[in-house]
Amino acid sequence: MTTNDKNADPLRILLVEDSIESMNLTKRMLIDLGITQIFTAKNGSEAFDLIGSLGGEDFIDLVLCDWHMPVMNGMELLRQIRTSYPDLLFVIITGQADHSSVAEAKSFGVSGFIKKPFSPVELGKKLDVASRIISHRKLDALVS
């Protein structure tokens, strides 16, 4: 996995999940995949405030976010993030992957989906893609 490459910076992930059990399970998967910088929030409002306090997309590499949460759901968070942090990678975790839901998320610039329930292998594939995107962006910044 890219996150274990000696030359790669480890991903800094914000996990947004209202269910303690789901948060703990996903966090355990992330740790097992080599992710050590994991920040958590239990709803979209808390997540958005945390992103701002941490320095936005200059600090957080990827948001892994549940779709259905109280206070502010994942789609509302995605809309706010795209306004303030347009390049921040955002993967939505959902049990609903019907065509209209996927289309709605794509219209707001979602980076990817993980359908519940998911395995560590599926999560690892999403993290590999995120790592490659971030590496390309850093390389492009150096060349520009």
N, C-alpha and C positions, 0 to 999 in steps of 0.2 A: 504494500500500500504506500502511496505517496507520502503519507504523513510520517512514515518511518524512515524515509530517505534522509541520509545524513546532511545533504545539501538543502533540503527543503525546510522551510519554517513550519512549525506545527500549526494546524488550523485552530483558530479561536472561534468557538461555536457558542451561540446563544440558543438554548433549548427552551421553548415556550410551550408549557403543558400544564393544564389545570389538575390533572389526575396525578397524585403523588406516586401511585404504583407505576403508571406509564412513564412518568418522569424518571423514576429510579431505574426502571428497566432499560430505558433508552440511554440514560447516563452510563449504566454499566456496560452496555454495548459499545458506546463511544470510548470508554476507558480501555476496554478490551481491544479496540481497534487502534489504540495508540494516541488517542486525543487526551490531552491533559489540561487544556484550557477550556473549561466548560462553564458557562454562566447560565443561570436559570431565572425564569420568570413564570408566574402562574397565570398570567393573562396578557393580552396585547398591550394594554395601557402601561402595565409595569415594564414590559419588554421595551416599548418605545422610549420610556424615560431612561431605562438602563442603557440603551444604545447611545442616547445623547450624552449621558454622564461618562460613558467610557470612551467617547471620541468618535462615535459613528463608524462609518465604513473604513476609517483609518485604523480601527482597532478590531472590530468584529468582522470576521471573514464570511460567516454563514449563519443564517437564522434557520433553525429547524423548528417548525411551528405547527401545533395542532390546529385544525380548522375550527372546531366547536369549543368555545370557552366562554365563561361569563365575562362581564365588564367590556371587553373588546375582543371579538373573535379574530381568527387568523386572517380572514379576508380584509377586515377593517385595518388590521395591522399592516398587511401588505400594501394597501392603498396609501397609508401614511408614510411607510418606508419609501415607496417609490417617489413620493413628493420630496422628501428630505434627503434620502440616501439612494439615488437611482441605480447605483452600481452594486449595492449590497446583495449578495446571493441569498435567495429565499426559497426554501424547500418546504412545502406544505405536507403535513402528515394528516391523512384522512381515511375514513372508512367509506366515504362517498366519492367514487370516481366516475360518476355518470357524466355523459357528454356535456350537459349544460353547466355542471359544476367545474369541470375541467376548462371549458371555454371561458367561463367567468374568471377563473384564476389566471388563465393565459392572457386575458385582456388587460389584466393589471400587472403583467410582467413577472409571473411566478417563474422561478428558475427550474423547478422540478417538483415531482410528487413522490411520496412514499405512501403506498396503500397499507392500511392496517389490516390484519397484523403483518408485521414485516420481520425479516430475519437479519442477523448481523451481516450476512453476505450482501443482502440488498442495501443495507445502510452503508456498508463499505464501498459499494459501487458508486453510490451518490457522493460520498466523500472523495473518492478518487477523481471523479469528474470535477468537483469543486476545487480540489487541489490543482488540477491541470489548468483550469480557468484562471485561478489566482496567479499561478506561475507565469502564464502567458501575459497577464496584465502587468505583472512586475517587469517582465522582460521588455514589453512594449514601452513602458515608462522609462526604462534605462536607455532604450534606443532613440526615443523621441527627443 
